[in-house]
Structures are given as structure tokens and as C-alpha cells.
């Protein structure tokens, strides 16, 4: 384009080179090498952080190396992992209809399960779910004001627990929900504020140090208080958990305990101690001293199952593809997994104003949230995260100009054609004239040896073949050198593709060597022919 042409002219004026090398030793997010590669400049980029390195590979190296055609392979294996996960995890995520009676996995898929952490009230020994708000749906748009929804804690002192009632209606005064029975303000029934809890059963205060003490000694408990699902293709709906939901949770916990030893042997459970630090101490204060404790049992089972399937997929990839492509596809699968971890942890937030789950890293901190959403691991989680991650690959290819059914380096074919059309002879000689002289010299030496015509004919053919091969290789050597200059100066873009430069240089070296060998062979053939002619003359005489 005109912009790139002007940039090249400017670089040539300043540095005496149209394609200077851009070095970014601490690339971080990779914006500098990314834009430099888009302008067709040669790029050297590195970083000590492995996350930055993987990001550069996914955002630059693989789109440049494999082009848009890799999208089909990525989609194929993303679907494979999703299909396998649905088969293996379906029993742990039963979906039910609005009546809560019959499983309707296909008709009413669950999107999120909403959980609250619990403690035991030191006064009445009731299990108290802790939450700073009980809102489920509070979208402020005019067309959504009639669909506000929340849950209301119902004291149950007799059974030492707290139950919940679903409240739906239109927006009332302030932040209340208007129902047939009056207005309900979910902000008035909260059970924790500024770290201090309140028991709905006995109205006693549960101090911050009591909550932390229980969390460190026995861990915070969990209570499922709402389920978000979709009826067909309609909007998000909510309901109170049913026995089907609780059975799915219990099955997941039992299965995880059964398989935990096997998972640990396979080293796919992140049961690593959390080091103390300014940020991590926030977790340790509430008993989360290992990374696997950032997830409830079913969340952990979901993520471990994804890792299992991805490892199986990688084994299959190694049979079907070359190593570099295996690494590329596996990298994108791993990026989807990373997003699943970010979207499905005890640090996530339920945003009632937008009726969706926010990622754990939204906070830019490691703060435990009192109530959090869990995605349905049998389908919704992997699908949503894959759509967010994999859809960017085609866009990256568009930015770099790589297209389907094209070379891995944008414009490689055009560069080769331009190089071929602008070539000049390496040696300013007439090859055909030289071959003719060589033949005359050889035949002149042995012109009296017509008694052996087969030898004469063989020598002529050999000389012609060697001379023609030498001519072709000399031209090919020049072509390769010119193409090398054009490619490395115009289209290599980045040392994230070191194999290209190395391969071109090796090819040029090999062609030069082969041409030199054939020239030597041609000279030796001439000498041998003369010697043979002299010997034949001696014998005839």
C-alpha cells in the first residue's frame, strides 16, 4: 500500500535499508512486534514471561506460518474436545424444566449455577449462606424493567438452614421489585457486609474473625441458591434448585473423590501450595491455601476432564500432523482451557445488571467472592470460551494478509514471480557456444577413432548433459540468491519464522556446491576424453 511504500522510503533514507530489523527484547503484550510484522518489517522479539511468549506465538507466529487454512483444523479439534466433554460430564449437569420435575437436557440447558459460601452460626448453629446481594436479574433497560428477579432468604431455624424463594416482577420504587404481595428490596436481606455476617435465623452477628477461623479450620461451605437456564431460544430464566440439581452436584463430588488419586498421578490436579504474598494472602486468610481450592468440586472435575481430553487430542494430533502444527493446534486448545479456568472459579462474579458471569481476572486481584456463578461444564462453558478465543484467529490472518490456500508467508508466490522476472545472468557467457567448443575439442582429439563410434557418442552425450545441468544450476543458484534477498528483505516479517531463512540459505549453499561439483566433473570429463582418445590412437597405431 501507499503507507507501507512511504514507510520503506523513510527507512531507506534514515537507515539505508527499506526493511530494517525491529528488536523488542521485552515485548510483553507484543504490540510493537505485531505492528512491525504487519508493516512487513523484520522482527526480533523475546520476553522472560512465558505467557508473553505463548501470546506472541498465537497472535503472530502461527497465523504467519500456517495461514488461514489452520482455522479448519482448530475448529475440528475444538469441537472434538467439546463433544467429548459433553459425553463425559452430562450426568453431573442435569437440566430440568421450569417445573423442576423432569430432566430436559436439550430443551432447557442450564447456563449458570449460582452459589453462596456458608458458615455455621456460632449462636444457633444454623448453616448461613453469605451474600452481599441476592439479585439475579436487574437490567436497567426500559424493555427489561418488568423482568427483574431475585431470591429471598427464608429462615428455617428448625432444620438449622436457610431456604430460598424466587421473587419476580416489575421494577418498583428505587431498587425494589413490585409483586402482587408487595414490594421486595433484595438489598435488605443481605447476610454479609464488610466481612461481617448476619444469621437470618437468630439475627445474630457473625464476626469477621469467626468467619476466617472457620474458613481456615474446616473451609467455607457451599450452598446452591439459584439456577439460570434458557427455555428454547428465549431469554435467560431463573429457578430455585431442585433435587435433580443437587443430585448432579453429589455425583460430581463422589466421582471426583473416586478418581482423585488417578488424576494426581497424572499430574492434572493443581494441588500446589499458594505462596504467601501481598495478593495471595487474601486467599490464605479464608482457607484457600492450594490452587485447586479456587474451584468447587464440580468446577475442578470439569477442568480436569478438559485437560484429560486435550491430552488425548494431542496424542491424536501427533499421528495426523507434523510437530509444528501439533504445537500450534494444542496451543489454541490450551488458550480455550485458560479462559475456562478464568470463567469458572470461586473468584468469579455474577453481574445481575447484565445477567451474566464475569471472569475472575475482572477484579485484577485474588479476592474471594461470597457468591459466585458456575458454568455448566458439559457444554456451555467450553462453547462460550471457544467462541471468544478461536474466533480471533481469522481476524489475525486478515491483519497479516494471509489467506486460505496460499503460502504460509503472505505474498510469497508474488515475490517469487517478481524475483524470476528480474533475474540477470550470473556469468556473462554463451553456454551453448562453450558447449560447442568443448565438444569440438574433445572430438578433435579423437576424430580418428571412428572405429569405436559408441564411445564417441557417449562422451558427446555426457558432455552435453553436464554442461546443461551446470547451466541450469548456475541459473537456479542466482534465482535462489535473488529470491532469498527479496524474501528476507520483504516477507520474512519476523524471526518467529526462523526456519524460512535457514531453509533458503541452505538451499542456496547446496545449489552452489552442486554446481561447483558439476563444473569439476565437466572438466574431468574433458580430460578423461582426451586421455582416452590419445590411448586409442596409440593402440591403433
C-alpha positions, 0 to 999 in steps of 0.5 A, spaced: 500 500 500 501 507 499 503 507 507 507 501 507 511 504 500 512 511 504 514 507 510 520 503 506 522 510 503 523 513 510 527 507 512 531 507 506 533 514 507 534 514 515 537 507 515 539 505 508 535 499 508 527 499 506 526 493 511 530 494 517 530 489 523 525 491 529 528 488 536 523 488 542 527 484 547 521 485 552 515 485 548 510 483 553 503 484 550 507 484 543 504 490 540 510 493 537 512 486 534 505 485 531 505 492 528 512 491 525 510 484 522 504 487 519 508 493 516 512 487 513 518 489 517 523 484 520 522 482 527 526 480 533 522 479 539 523 475 546 520 476 553 522 472 560 514 471 561 512 465 558 505 467 557 508 473 553 511 468 549 505 463 548 501 470 546 506 472 541 506 465 538 498 465 537 497 472 535 503 472 530 507 466 529 502 461 527 497 465 523 504 467 519 506 460 518 500 456 517 495 461 514 488 461 514 487 454 512 489 452 520 482 455 522 479 448 519 483 444 523 482 448 530 475 448 529 475 440 528 479 439 534 475 444 538 469 441 537 472 434 538 474 436 545 467 439 546 463 433 544 467 429 548 466 433 554 459 433 553 459 425 553 463 425 559 460 430 564 452 430 562 450 426 568 453 431 573 449 437 569 442 435 569 437 440 566 430 440 568 424 444 566 421 450 569 417 445 573 423 442 576 420 435 575 423 432 569 430 432 566 430 436 559 437 436 557 436 439 550 430 443 551 432 447 557 440 447 558 442 450 564 447 456 563 449 458 570 449 455 577 449 460 582 452 459 589 453 462 596 459 460 601 456 458 608 458 458 615 455 455 621 452 460 626 456 460 632 449 462 636 444 457 633 448 453 629 444 454 623 448 453 616 448 461 613 449 462 606 453 469 605 451 474 600 452 481 599 446 481 594 441 476 592 439 479 585 439 475 579 436 479 574 436 487 574 437 490 567 436 497 567 433 497 560 426 500 559 424 493 555 427 489 561 424 493 567 418 488 568 423 482 568 427 483 574 428 477 579 431 475 585 431 470 591 429 471 598 432 468 604 427 464 608 429 462 615 428 455 617 431 455 624 428 448 625 432 444 620 438 449 622 438 452 614 436 457 610 431 456 604 430 460 598 424 463 594 424 466 587 421 473 587 419 476 580 416 482 577 416 489 575 421 494 577 418 498 583 420 504 587 428 505 587 431 498 587 425 494 589 421 489 585 413 490 585 409 483 586 402 482 587 404 481 595 408 487 595 414 490 594 421 486 595 428 490 596 433 484 595 438 489 598 435 488 605 436 481 606 443 481 605 447 476 610 454 479 609 457 486 609 464 488 610 466 481 612 461 481 617 455 476 617 448 476 619 444 469 621 437 470 618 435 465 623 437 468 630 439 475 627 445 474 630 452 477 628 457 473 625 464 476 626 469 477 621 474 473 625 469 467 626 468 467 619 476 466 617 477 461 623 472 457 620 474 458 613 481 456 615 479 450 620 474 446 616 473 451 609 467 455 607 461 451 605 457 451 599 450 452 598 446 452 591 441 458 591 439 459 584 439 456 577 439 460 570 437 456 564 434 458 557 427 455 555 428 454 547 431 460 544 428 465 549 431 469 554 435 467 560 430 464 566 431 463 573 429 457 578 430 455 585 434 448 585 431 442 585 433 435 587 435 433 580 440 439 581 443 437 587 443 430 585 448 432 579 452 436 584 453 429 589 455 425 583 460 430 581 463 430 588 463 422 589 466 421 582 471 426 583 473 423 590 473 416 586 478 418 581 482 423 585 488 419 586 488 417 578 488 424 576 494 426 581 498 421 578 497 424 572 499 430 574 492 434 572 490 436 579 493 443 581 494 441 588 500 446 589 501 450 595 499 458 594 505 462 596 504 467 601 504 474 598 501 481 598 495 478 593 495 471 595 494 472 602 487 474 601 486 467 599 490 464 605 486 468 610 479 464 608 482 457 607 484 457 600 491 455 601 492 450 594 490 452 587 485 447 586 481 450 592 479 456 587 474 451 584 468 447 587 468 440 586 464 440 580 468 446 577 475 442 578 472 435 575 470 439 569 477 442 568 480 436 569 476 432 564 478 438 559 485 437 560 484 429 560 481 430 553 486 435 550 491 430 552 488 425 548 487 430 542 494 431 542 496 424 542 491 424 536 494 430 533 501 427 533 499 421 528 495 426 523 500 432 523 507 434 523 510 437 530 509 444 528 502 444 527 501 439 533 504 445 537 500 450 534 493 446 534 494 444 542 496 451 543 489 454 541 486 448 545 490 450 551 488 458 550 480 455 550 482 451 557 485 458 560 479 462 559 475 456 562 479 456 568 478 464 568 470 463 567 469 458 572 472 459 579 470 461 586 473 468 584 468 469 579 462 474 579 455 474 577 453 481 574 445 481 575 445 488 571 447 484 565 445 477 567 451 474 566 458 471 569 464 475 569 471 472 569 475 472 575 481 476 572 475 482 572 477 484 579 485 484 577 486 481 584 485 474 588 479 476 592 474 471 594 467 472 592 461 470 597 457 468 591 459 466 585 456 463 578 458 456 575 458 454 568 455 448 566 461 444 564 458 439 559 457 444 554 456 451 555 462 453 558 467 450 553 462 453 547 462 460 550 470 460 551 471 457 544 467 462 541 471 468 544 478 465 543 478 461 536 474 466 533 480 471 533 484 467 529 481 469 522 481 476 524 489 475 525 490 472 518 486 478 515 491 483 519 497 479 516 494 478 509 494 471 509 489 467 506 486 460 505 490 456 500 496 460 499 503 460 502 504 460 509 508 467 508 503 472 505 505 474 498 510 469 497 508 466 490 508 474 488 515 475 490 517 469 487 514 471 480 517 478 481 524 475 483 524 470 476 522 476 472 528 480 474 533 475 474 540 477 470 545 472 468 550 470 473 556 469 468 556 473 462 557 467 457 554 463 451 553 456 454 551 453 448 557 456 444 562 453 450 558 447 449 560 447 442 567 448 443 568 443 448 565 438 444 569 440 438 575 439 442 574 433 445 572 430 438 578 433 435 582 429 439 579 423 437 576 424 430 580 418 428 577 413 432 571 412 428 572 405 429 569 405 436 563 410 434 559 408 441 564 411 445 564 417 441 557 418 442 557 417 449 562 422 451 558 427 446 552 425 450 555 426 457 558 432 455 552 435 453 548 433 459 553 436 464 554 442 461 546 443 461 545 441 468 551 446 470 547 451 466 541 450 469 544 450 476 548 456 475 541 459 473 537 456 479 543 458 484 542 466 482 534 465 482 535 462 489 540 468 491 535 473 488 529 470 491 532 469 498 534 477 498 527 479 496 524 474 501 528 476 507 528 483 505 520 483 504 516 477 507 520 474 512 516 479 517 519 476 523 524 471 526 518 467 529 519 464 522 526 462 523 526 456 519 524 460 512 531 463 512 535 457 514 531 453 509 533 458 503 540 459 505 541 452 505 538 451 499 542 456 496 549 453 499 547 446 496 545 449 489 552 452 489 556 446 491 552 442 486 554 446 481 561 447 483 561 439 483 558 439 476 563 444 473 569 439 476 566 433 473 565 437 466 572 438 466 574 431 468 570 429 463 574 433 458 580 430 460 578 423 461 576 424 453 582 426 451 586 421 455 582 416 452 582 418 445 590 419 445 590 411 448 586 409 442 590 412 437 596 409 440 593 402 440 591 403 433 597 405 431 
